[in-house]
């Protein structure tokens, strides 16, 4: 019984503060914070982002523009 909650087969929620949408992407929390977004959870863990916040994250990081062309 190491992990208290989370990862018990339940759907992940977006870890951005104040957001309750379903998380579709898992990103290192540090990266998310670096992009200027506020996490509601522990930045040392992976953060789950909903579709909208993932798009925002991508915009802020602007790392890979080819993804945008594929419809993201
Ligand atoms: Zn979100």
PDB file of the backbone (N, CA, C, O) and the ligand in Angstrom, with CONECT records:
HET     ZN  A 101       1
ATOM      1  N   UNK A   1       0.836  -1.210   0.000  1.00  0.00           N
ATOM      2  CA  UNK A   1       0.000   0.000   0.000  1.00  0.00           C
ATOM      3  C   UNK A   1       0.866   1.255   0.000  1.00  0.00           C
ATOM      4  O   UNK A   1       0.871   2.023   0.962  1.00  0.00           O
ATOM      5  N   UNK A   2       1.572   1.443  -1.055  1.00  0.00           N
ATOM      6  CA  UNK A   2       2.471   2.596  -1.108  1.00  0.00           C
ATOM      7  C   UNK A   2       1.750   3.854  -1.569  1.00  0.00           C
ATOM      8  O   UNK A   2       1.777   4.887  -0.899  1.00  0.00           O
ATOM      9  N   UNK A   3       1.118   3.750  -2.702  1.00  0.00           N
ATOM     10  CA  UNK A   3       0.448   4.931  -3.252  1.00  0.00           C
ATOM     11  C   UNK A   3      -0.916   5.120  -2.614  1.00  0.00           C
ATOM     12  O   UNK A   3      -1.751   4.217  -2.659  1.00  0.00           O
ATOM     13  N   UNK A   4      -1.149   6.261  -2.032  1.00  0.00           N
ATOM     14  CA  UNK A   4      -2.421   6.539  -1.369  1.00  0.00           C
ATOM     15  C   UNK A   4      -3.600   6.588  -2.334  1.00  0.00           C
ATOM     16  O   UNK A   4      -4.545   5.810  -2.203  1.00  0.00           O
ATOM     17  N   UNK A   5      -3.547   7.487  -3.290  1.00  0.00           N
ATOM     18  CA  UNK A   5      -4.638   7.550  -4.257  1.00  0.00           C
ATOM     19  C   UNK A   5      -4.020   7.655  -5.640  1.00  0.00           C
ATOM     20  O   UNK A   5      -2.833   7.374  -5.805  1.00  0.00           O
ATOM     21  N   UNK A   6      -4.783   8.047  -6.615  1.00  0.00           N
ATOM     22  CA  UNK A   6      -4.242   8.136  -7.958  1.00  0.00           C
ATOM     23  C   UNK A   6      -3.978   6.731  -8.478  1.00  0.00           C
ATOM     24  O   UNK A   6      -4.101   5.763  -7.729  1.00  0.00           O
ATOM     25  N   UNK A   7      -3.638   6.615  -9.671  1.00  0.00           N
ATOM     26  CA  UNK A   7      -3.367   5.372 -10.374  1.00  0.00           C
ATOM     27  C   UNK A   7      -4.015   4.109  -9.834  1.00  0.00           C
ATOM     28  O   UNK A   7      -3.341   3.108  -9.591  1.00  0.00           O
ATOM     29  N   UNK A   8      -5.296   4.162  -9.652  1.00  0.00           N
ATOM     30  CA  UNK A   8      -6.003   2.959  -9.243  1.00  0.00           C
ATOM     31  C   UNK A   8      -7.058   2.626 -10.285  1.00  0.00           C
ATOM     32  O   UNK A   8      -8.177   2.236  -9.950  1.00  0.00           O
ATOM     33  N   UNK A   9      -6.695   2.781 -11.537  1.00  0.00           N
ATOM     34  CA  UNK A   9      -7.611   2.458 -12.598  1.00  0.00           C
ATOM     35  C   UNK A   9      -8.619   3.543 -12.890  1.00  0.00           C
ATOM     36  O   UNK A   9      -9.374   3.453 -13.858  1.00  0.00           O
ATOM     37  N   UNK A  10      -8.638   4.558 -12.067  1.00  0.00           N
ATOM     38  CA  UNK A  10      -9.572   5.657 -12.313  1.00  0.00           C
ATOM     39  C   UNK A  10      -9.036   6.562 -13.406  1.00  0.00           C
ATOM     40  O   UNK A  10      -7.839   6.570 -13.692  1.00  0.00           O
ATOM     41  N   UNK A  11      -9.910   7.303 -13.996  1.00  0.00           N
ATOM     42  CA  UNK A  11      -9.471   8.248 -15.012  1.00  0.00           C
ATOM     43  C   UNK A  11      -8.724   9.394 -14.341  1.00  0.00           C
ATOM     44  O   UNK A  11      -9.117   9.889 -13.285  1.00  0.00           O
ATOM     45  N   UNK A  12      -7.650   9.793 -14.980  1.00  0.00           N
ATOM     46  CA  UNK A  12      -6.857  10.871 -14.423  1.00  0.00           C
ATOM     47  C   UNK A  12      -7.519  12.215 -14.706  1.00  0.00           C
ATOM     48  O   UNK A  12      -8.106  12.452 -15.763  1.00  0.00           O
ATOM     49  N   UNK A  13      -7.394  13.068 -13.716  1.00  0.00           N
ATOM     50  CA  UNK A  13      -7.903  14.426 -13.910  1.00  0.00           C
ATOM     51  C   UNK A  13      -6.752  15.343 -14.288  1.00  0.00           C
ATOM     52  O   UNK A  13      -5.595  15.071 -13.967  1.00  0.00           O
ATOM     53  N   UNK A  14      -7.074  16.407 -14.958  1.00  0.00           N
ATOM     54  CA  UNK A  14      -6.079  17.409 -15.300  1.00  0.00           C
ATOM     55  C   UNK A  14      -5.472  17.969 -14.009  1.00  0.00           C
ATOM     56  O   UNK A  14      -6.187  18.276 -13.055  1.00  0.00           O
ATOM     57  N   UNK A  15      -4.167  18.093 -13.997  1.00  0.00           N
ATOM     58  CA  UNK A  15      -3.492  18.541 -12.780  1.00  0.00           C
ATOM     59  C   UNK A  15      -3.210  20.034 -12.746  1.00  0.00           C
ATOM     60  O   UNK A  15      -2.483  20.520 -11.879  1.00  0.00           O
ATOM     61  N   UNK A  16      -3.779  20.742 -13.676  1.00  0.00           N
ATOM     62  CA  UNK A  16      -3.648  22.192 -13.633  1.00  0.00           C
ATOM     63  C   UNK A  16      -4.624  22.738 -12.598  1.00  0.00           C
ATOM     64  O   UNK A  16      -5.773  22.305 -12.509  1.00  0.00           O
ATOM     65  N   UNK A  17      -4.142  23.686 -11.831  1.00  0.00           N
ATOM     66  CA  UNK A  17      -4.936  24.225 -10.747  1.00  0.00           C
ATOM     67  C   UNK A  17      -6.275  24.766 -11.243  1.00  0.00           C
ATOM     68  O   UNK A  17      -6.333  25.563 -12.179  1.00  0.00           O
ATOM     69  N   UNK A  18      -7.328  24.325 -10.608  1.00  0.00           N
ATOM     70  CA  UNK A  18      -8.653  24.829 -10.927  1.00  0.00           C
ATOM     71  C   UNK A  18      -9.312  24.132 -12.102  1.00  0.00           C
ATOM     72  O   UNK A  18     -10.435  24.477 -12.469  1.00  0.00           O
ATOM     73  N   UNK A  19      -8.640  23.162 -12.697  1.00  0.00           N
ATOM     74  CA  UNK A  19      -9.204  22.466 -13.849  1.00  0.00           C
ATOM     75  C   UNK A  19      -9.652  21.069 -13.441  1.00  0.00           C
ATOM     76  O   UNK A  19      -8.947  20.372 -12.711  1.00  0.00           O
ATOM     77  N   UNK A  20     -10.809  20.670 -13.907  1.00  0.00           N
ATOM     78  CA  UNK A  20     -11.349  19.371 -13.515  1.00  0.00           C
ATOM     79  C   UNK A  20     -11.643  18.492 -14.725  1.00  0.00           C
ATOM     80  O   UNK A  20     -12.395  17.520 -14.639  1.00  0.00           O
ATOM     81  N   UNK A  21     -11.046  18.847 -15.833  1.00  0.00           N
ATOM     82  CA  UNK A  21     -11.280  18.059 -17.047  1.00  0.00           C
ATOM     83  C   UNK A  21     -10.472  16.771 -17.012  1.00  0.00           C
ATOM     84  O   UNK A  21      -9.581  16.603 -16.180  1.00  0.00           O
ATOM     85  N   UNK A  22     -10.787  15.890 -17.902  1.00  0.00           N
ATOM     86  CA  UNK A  22     -10.082  14.617 -17.960  1.00  0.00           C
ATOM     87  C   UNK A  22      -8.690  14.782 -18.554  1.00  0.00           C
ATOM     88  O   UNK A  22      -8.526  15.414 -19.598  1.00  0.00           O
ATOM     89  N   UNK A  23      -7.689  14.211 -17.888  1.00  0.00           N
ATOM     90  CA  UNK A  23      -6.322  14.300 -18.386  1.00  0.00           C
ATOM     91  C   UNK A  23      -6.091  13.359 -19.541  1.00  0.00           C
ATOM     92  O   UNK A  23      -6.420  12.177 -19.448  1.00  0.00           O
ATOM     93  N   UNK A  24      -5.538  13.851 -20.619  1.00  0.00           N
ATOM     94  CA  UNK A  24      -5.290  13.007 -21.779  1.00  0.00           C
ATOM     95  C   UNK A  24      -3.795  12.830 -22.030  1.00  0.00           C
ATOM     96  O   UNK A  24      -3.386  11.962 -22.801  1.00  0.00           O
ATOM     97  N   UNK A  25      -2.990  13.652 -21.380  1.00  0.00           N
ATOM     98  CA  UNK A  25      -1.558  13.598 -21.600  1.00  0.00           C
ATOM     99  C   UNK A  25      -0.825  13.647 -20.271  1.00  0.00           C
ATOM    100  O   UNK A  25      -1.268  14.300 -19.326  1.00  0.00           O
ATOM    101  N   UNK A  26       0.292  12.954 -20.210  1.00  0.00           N
ATOM    102  CA  UNK A  26       1.104  12.959 -19.007  1.00  0.00           C
ATOM    103  C   UNK A  26       2.443  13.624 -19.300  1.00  0.00           C
ATOM    104  O   UNK A  26       3.201  13.175 -20.159  1.00  0.00           O
ATOM    105  N   UNK A  27       2.717  14.689 -18.580  1.00  0.00           N
ATOM    106  CA  UNK A  27       3.931  15.472 -18.812  1.00  0.00           C
ATOM    107  C   UNK A  27       4.646  15.640 -17.477  1.00  0.00           C
ATOM    108  O   UNK A  27       3.999  15.732 -16.434  1.00  0.00           O
ATOM    109  N   UNK A  28       5.959  15.681 -17.504  1.00  0.00           N
ATOM    110  CA  UNK A  28       6.706  15.922 -16.268  1.00  0.00           C
ATOM    111  C   UNK A  28       6.275  17.250 -15.658  1.00  0.00           C
ATOM    112  O   UNK A  28       6.257  18.284 -16.325  1.00  0.00           O
ATOM    113  N   UNK A  29       5.928  17.196 -14.373  1.00  0.00           N
ATOM    114  CA  UNK A  29       5.414  18.387 -13.700  1.00  0.00           C
ATOM    115  C   UNK A  29       6.337  19.586 -13.809  1.00  0.00           C
ATOM    116  O   UNK A  29       5.886  20.725 -13.935  1.00  0.00           O
ATOM    117  N   UNK A  30       7.619  19.321 -13.759  1.00  0.00           N
ATOM    118  CA  UNK A  30       8.599  20.409 -13.837  1.00  0.00           C
ATOM    119  C   UNK A  30       8.468  21.173 -15.147  1.00  0.00           C
ATOM    120  O   UNK A  30       8.550  22.401 -15.189  1.00  0.00           O
ATOM    121  N   UNK A  31       8.265  20.417 -16.204  1.00  0.00           N
ATOM    122  CA  UNK A  31       8.144  21.046 -17.517  1.00  0.00           C
ATOM    123  C   UNK A  31       6.919  21.936 -17.579  1.00  0.00           C
ATOM    124  O   UNK A  31       6.937  23.023 -18.158  1.00  0.00           O
ATOM    125  N   UNK A  32       5.854  21.441 -16.964  1.00  0.00           N
ATOM    126  CA  UNK A  32       4.608  22.200 -16.984  1.00  0.00           C
ATOM    127  C   UNK A  32       4.782  23.507 -16.224  1.00  0.00           C
ATOM    128  O   UNK A  32       4.333  24.563 -16.669  1.00  0.00           O
ATOM    129  N   UNK A  33       5.434  23.424 -15.084  1.00  0.00           N
ATOM    130  CA  UNK A  33       5.661  24.639 -14.297  1.00  0.00           C
ATOM    131  C   UNK A  33       6.579  25.595 -15.047  1.00  0.00           C
ATOM    132  O   UNK A  33       6.405  26.813 -14.996  1.00  0.00           O
ATOM    133  N   UNK A  34       7.539  25.035 -15.730  1.00  0.00           N
ATOM    134  CA  UNK A  34       8.478  25.853 -16.475  1.00  0.00           C
ATOM    135  C   UNK A  34       7.780  26.624 -17.586  1.00  0.00           C
ATOM    136  O   UNK A  34       8.200  27.712 -17.980  1.00  0.00           O
ATOM    137  N   UNK A  35       6.715  26.033 -18.070  1.00  0.00           N
ATOM    138  CA  UNK A  35       5.935  26.681 -19.121  1.00  0.00           C
ATOM    139  C   UNK A  35       5.055  27.787 -18.545  1.00  0.00           C
ATOM    140  O   UNK A  35       4.349  28.478 -19.280  1.00  0.00           O
ATOM    141  N   UNK A  36       5.105  27.947 -17.219  1.00  0.00           N
ATOM    142  CA  UNK A  36       4.365  29.041 -16.593  1.00  0.00           C
ATOM    143  C   UNK A  36       2.978  28.657 -16.140  1.00  0.00           C
ATOM    144  O   UNK A  36       2.168  29.529 -15.826  1.00  0.00           O
ATOM    145  N   UNK A  37       2.685  27.362 -16.100  1.00  0.00           N
ATOM    146  CA  UNK A  37       1.363  26.913 -15.693  1.00  0.00           C
ATOM    147  C   UNK A  37       1.415  26.394 -14.254  1.00  0.00           C
ATOM    148  O   UNK A  37       2.418  25.832 -13.815  1.00  0.00           O
ATOM    149  N   UNK A  38       0.326  26.594 -13.544  1.00  0.00           N
ATOM    150  CA  UNK A  38       0.307  26.228 -12.131  1.00  0.00           C
ATOM    151  C   UNK A  38      -0.333  24.865 -11.911  1.00  0.00           C
ATOM    152  O   UNK A  38      -1.464  24.614 -12.328  1.00  0.00           O
ATOM    153  N   UNK A  39       0.411  23.999 -11.249  1.00  0.00           N
ATOM    154  CA  UNK A  39      -0.097  22.665 -10.964  1.00  0.00           C
ATOM    155  C   UNK A  39      -0.829  22.635  -9.631  1.00  0.00           C
ATOM    156  O   UNK A  39      -0.480  23.353  -8.694  1.00  0.00           O
ATOM    157  N   UNK A  40      -1.846  21.796  -9.566  1.00  0.00           N
ATOM    158  CA  UNK A  40      -2.537  21.626  -8.287  1.00  0.00           C
ATOM    159  C   UNK A  40      -1.868  20.530  -7.477  1.00  0.00           C
ATOM    160  O   UNK A  40      -2.105  20.404  -6.275  1.00  0.00           O
ATOM    161  N   UNK A  41      -1.032  19.739  -8.137  1.00  0.00           N
ATOM    162  CA  UNK A  41      -0.380  18.630  -7.445  1.00  0.00           C
ATOM    163  C   UNK A  41       1.118  18.822  -7.293  1.00  0.00           C
ATOM    164  O   UNK A  41       1.628  19.941  -7.346  1.00  0.00           O
ATOM    165  N   UNK A  42       1.799  17.727  -7.108  1.00  0.00           N
ATOM    166  CA  UNK A  42       3.233  17.716  -6.871  1.00  0.00           C
ATOM    167  C   UNK A  42       4.012  17.830  -8.181  1.00  0.00           C
ATOM    168  O   UNK A  42       3.902  16.951  -9.036  1.00  0.00           O
ATOM    169  N   UNK A  43       4.795  18.896  -8.356  1.00  0.00           N
ATOM    170  CA  UNK A  43       5.541  19.090  -9.601  1.00  0.00           C
ATOM    171  C   UNK A  43       6.666  18.086  -9.796  1.00  0.00           C
ATOM    172  O   UNK A  43       7.235  17.998 -10.885  1.00  0.00           O
ATOM    173  N   UNK A  44       6.994  17.328  -8.757  1.00  0.00           N
ATOM    174  CA  UNK A  44       8.033  16.312  -8.899  1.00  0.00           C
ATOM    175  C   UNK A  44       7.503  15.053  -9.559  1.00  0.00           C
ATOM    176  O   UNK A  44       8.269  14.162  -9.927  1.00  0.00           O
ATOM    177  N   UNK A  45       6.200  14.988  -9.703  1.00  0.00           N
ATOM    178  CA  UNK A  45       5.598  13.842 -10.371  1.00  0.00           C
ATOM    179  C   UNK A  45       5.136  14.251 -11.760  1.00  0.00           C
ATOM    180  O   UNK A  45       5.205  15.419 -12.143  1.00  0.00           O
ATOM    181  N   UNK A  46       4.673  13.278 -12.486  1.00  0.00           N
ATOM    182  CA  UNK A  46       4.095  13.586 -13.775  1.00  0.00           C
ATOM    183  C   UNK A  46       2.755  14.277 -13.590  1.00  0.00           C
ATOM    184  O   UNK A  46       1.959  13.909 -12.726  1.00  0.00           O
ATOM    185  N   UNK A  47       2.526  15.278 -14.413  1.00  0.00           N
ATOM    186  CA  UNK A  47       1.252  15.972 -14.359  1.00  0.00           C
ATOM    187  C   UNK A  47       0.398  15.523 -15.539  1.00  0.00           C
ATOM    188  O   UNK A  47       0.900  15.294 -16.639  1.00  0.00           O
ATOM    189  N   UNK A  48      -0.872  15.406 -15.290  1.00  0.00           N
ATOM    190  CA  UNK A  48      -1.779  15.051 -16.369  1.00  0.00           C
ATOM    191  C   UNK A  48      -2.455  16.315 -16.872  1.00  0.00           C
ATOM    192  O   UNK A  48      -2.939  17.139 -16.095  1.00  0.00           O
ATOM    193  N   UNK A  49      -2.476  16.444 -18.170  1.00  0.00           N
ATOM    194  CA  UNK A  49      -3.088  17.625 -18.759  1.00  0.00           C
ATOM    195  C   UNK A  49      -4.291  17.236 -19.597  1.00  0.00           C
ATOM    196  O   UNK A  49      -4.269  16.232 -20.309  1.00  0.00           O
ATOM    197  N   UNK A  50      -5.328  18.031 -19.508  1.00  0.00           N
ATOM    198  CA  UNK A  50      -6.479  17.824 -20.381  1.00  0.00           C
ATOM    199  C   UNK A  50      -6.099  18.330 -21.778  1.00  0.00           C
ATOM    200  O   UNK A  50      -5.038  18.921 -21.979  1.00  0.00           O
ATOM    201  N   UNK A  51      -6.965  18.086 -22.696  1.00  0.00           N
ATOM    202  CA  UNK A  51      -6.673  18.455 -24.074  1.00  0.00           C
ATOM    203  C   UNK A  51      -6.391  19.952 -24.216  1.00  0.00           C
ATOM    204  O   UNK A  51      -5.442  20.370 -24.880  1.00  0.00           O
ATOM    205  N   UNK A  52      -7.239  20.731 -23.579  1.00  0.00           N
ATOM    206  CA  UNK A  52      -7.098  22.179 -23.684  1.00  0.00           C
ATOM    207  C   UNK A  52      -5.786  22.666 -23.077  1.00  0.00           C
ATOM    208  O   UNK A  52      -5.084  23.498 -23.652  1.00  0.00           O
ATOM    209  N   UNK A  53      -5.475  22.130 -21.907  1.00  0.00           N
ATOM    210  CA  UNK A  53      -4.243  22.569 -21.258  1.00  0.00           C
ATOM    211  C   UNK A  53      -3.006  22.015 -21.950  1.00  0.00           C
ATOM    212  O   UNK A  53      -1.937  22.624 -21.917  1.00  0.00           O
ATOM    213  N   UNK A  54      -3.161  20.872 -22.568  1.00  0.00           N
ATOM    214  CA  UNK A  54      -2.038  20.335 -23.321  1.00  0.00           C
ATOM    215  C   UNK A  54      -1.736  21.237 -24.513  1.00  0.00           C
ATOM    216  O   UNK A  54      -0.577  21.491 -24.842  1.00  0.00           O
ATOM    217  N   UNK A  55      -2.774  21.704 -25.136  1.00  0.00           N
ATOM    218  CA  UNK A  55      -2.590  22.645 -26.254  1.00  0.00           C
ATOM    219  C   UNK A  55      -1.903  23.899 -25.770  1.00  0.00           C
ATOM    220  O   UNK A  55      -0.999  24.424 -26.421  1.00  0.00           O
ATOM    221  N   UNK A  56      -2.343  24.370 -24.620  1.00  0.00           N
ATOM    222  CA  UNK A  56      -1.758  25.585 -24.058  1.00  0.00           C
ATOM    223  C   UNK A  56      -0.283  25.345 -23.753  1.00  0.00           C
ATOM    224  O   UNK A  56       0.572  26.188 -24.026  1.00  0.00           O
ATOM    225  N   UNK A  57      -0.009  24.191 -23.189  1.00  0.00           N
ATOM    226  CA  UNK A  57       1.367  23.826 -22.870  1.00  0.00           C
ATOM    227  C   UNK A  57       2.230  23.820 -24.130  1.00  0.00           C
ATOM    228  O   UNK A  57       3.347  24.337 -24.141  1.00  0.00           O
ATOM    229  N   UNK A  58       1.691  23.232 -25.173  1.00  0.00           N
ATOM    230  CA  UNK A  58       2.424  23.165 -26.428  1.00  0.00           C
ATOM    231  C   UNK A  58       2.707  24.552 -26.986  1.00  0.00           C
ATOM    232  O   UNK A  58       3.787  24.835 -27.505  1.00  0.00           O
ATOM    233  N   UNK A  59       1.701  25.403 -26.861  1.00  0.00           N
ATOM    234  CA  UNK A  59       1.863  26.771 -27.347  1.00  0.00           C
ATOM    235  C   UNK A  59       2.977  27.476 -26.598  1.00  0.00           C
ATOM    236  O   UNK A  59       3.814  28.155 -27.192  1.00  0.00           O
ATOM    237  N   UNK A  60       2.972  27.305 -25.289  1.00  0.00           N
ATOM    238  CA  UNK A  60       3.948  28.003 -24.461  1.00  0.00           C
ATOM    239  C   UNK A  60       5.354  27.472 -24.676  1.00  0.00           C
ATOM    240  O   UNK A  60       6.324  28.228 -24.627  1.00  0.00           O
ATOM    241  N   UNK A  61       5.461  26.195 -24.911  1.00  0.00           N
ATOM    242  CA  UNK A  61       6.795  25.629 -25.088  1.00  0.00           C
ATOM    243  C   UNK A  61       7.255  25.740 -26.538  1.00  0.00           C
ATOM    244  O   UNK A  61       8.442  25.904 -26.818  1.00  0.00           O
ATOM    245  N   UNK A  62       6.303  25.647 -27.444  1.00  0.00           N
ATOM    246  CA  UNK A  62       6.603  25.792 -28.866  1.00  0.00           C
ATOM    247  C   UNK A  62       7.738  24.877 -29.301  1.00  0.00           C
ATOM    248  O   UNK A  62       8.583  25.248 -30.115  1.00  0.00           O
ATOM    249  N   UNK A  63       7.739  23.696 -28.750  1.00  0.00           N
ATOM    250  CA  UNK A  63       8.861  22.799 -29.019  1.00  0.00           C
ATOM    251  C   UNK A  63       8.731  22.102 -30.364  1.00  0.00           C
ATOM    252  O   UNK A  63       9.705  21.970 -31.106  1.00  0.00           O
ATOM    253  N   UNK A  64       7.552  21.672 -30.661  1.00  0.00           N
ATOM    254  CA  UNK A  64       7.401  20.855 -31.850  1.00  0.00           C
ATOM    255  C   UNK A  64       6.232  21.336 -32.700  1.00  0.00           C
ATOM    256  O   UNK A  64       5.072  21.055 -32.400  1.00  0.00           O
ATOM    257  N   UNK A  65       6.545  22.040 -33.730  1.00  0.00           N
ATOM    258  CA  UNK A  65       5.478  22.627 -34.530  1.00  0.00           C
ATOM    259  C   UNK A  65       4.852  21.604 -35.466  1.00  0.00           C
ATOM    260  O   UNK A  65       3.736  21.804 -35.944  1.00  0.00           O
ATOM    261  N   UNK A  66       5.540  20.537 -35.726  1.00  0.00           N
ATOM    262  CA  UNK A  66       4.989  19.552 -36.651  1.00  0.00           C
ATOM    263  C   UNK A  66       3.724  18.917 -36.084  1.00  0.00           C
ATOM    264  O   UNK A  66       2.834  18.520 -36.836  1.00  0.00           O
ATOM    265  N   UNK A  67       3.645  18.822 -34.755  1.00  0.00           N
ATOM    266  CA  UNK A  67       2.462  18.249 -34.131  1.00  0.00           C
ATOM    267  C   UNK A  67       1.232  19.063 -34.453  1.00  0.00           C
ATOM    268  O   UNK A  67       0.148  18.516 -34.657  1.00  0.00           O
ATOM    269  N   UNK A  68       1.400  20.359 -34.498  1.00  0.00           N
ATOM    270  CA  UNK A  68       0.271  21.220 -34.802  1.00  0.00           C
ATOM    271  C   UNK A  68      -0.273  20.944 -36.198  1.00  0.00           C
ATOM    272  O   UNK A  68      -1.475  21.033 -36.447  1.00  0.00           O
ATOM    273  N   UNK A  69       0.619  20.617 -37.076  1.00  0.00           N
ATOM    274  CA  UNK A  69       0.196  20.380 -38.452  1.00  0.00           C
ATOM    275  C   UNK A  69      -0.532  19.057 -38.585  1.00  0.00           C
ATOM    276  O   UNK A  69      -1.226  18.806 -39.571  1.00  0.00           O
ATOM    277  N   UNK A  70      -0.367  18.230 -37.593  1.00  0.00           N
ATOM    278  CA  UNK A  70      -1.042  16.932 -37.629  1.00  0.00           C
ATOM    279  C   UNK A  70      -2.424  16.990 -37.004  1.00  0.00           C
ATOM    280  O   UNK A  70      -3.104  15.973 -36.872  1.00  0.00           O
ATOM    281  N   UNK A  71      -2.830  18.198 -36.621  1.00  0.00           N
ATOM    282  CA  UNK A  71      -4.191  18.365 -36.152  1.00  0.00           C
ATOM    283  C   UNK A  71      -4.339  18.633 -34.669  1.00  0.00           C
ATOM    284  O   UNK A  71      -5.459  18.688 -34.160  1.00  0.00           O
ATOM    285  N   UNK A  72      -3.222  18.800 -33.962  1.00  0.00           N
ATOM    286  CA  UNK A  72      -3.359  19.098 -32.529  1.00  0.00           C
ATOM    287  C   UNK A  72      -3.654  20.553 -32.362  1.00  0.00           C
ATOM    288  O   UNK A  72      -3.809  21.026 -31.236  1.00  0.00           O
TER     289      UNK A  72
HETATM  290 ZN    ZN A 101      -6.991  21.258 -17.769  1.00  0.00          ZN
END
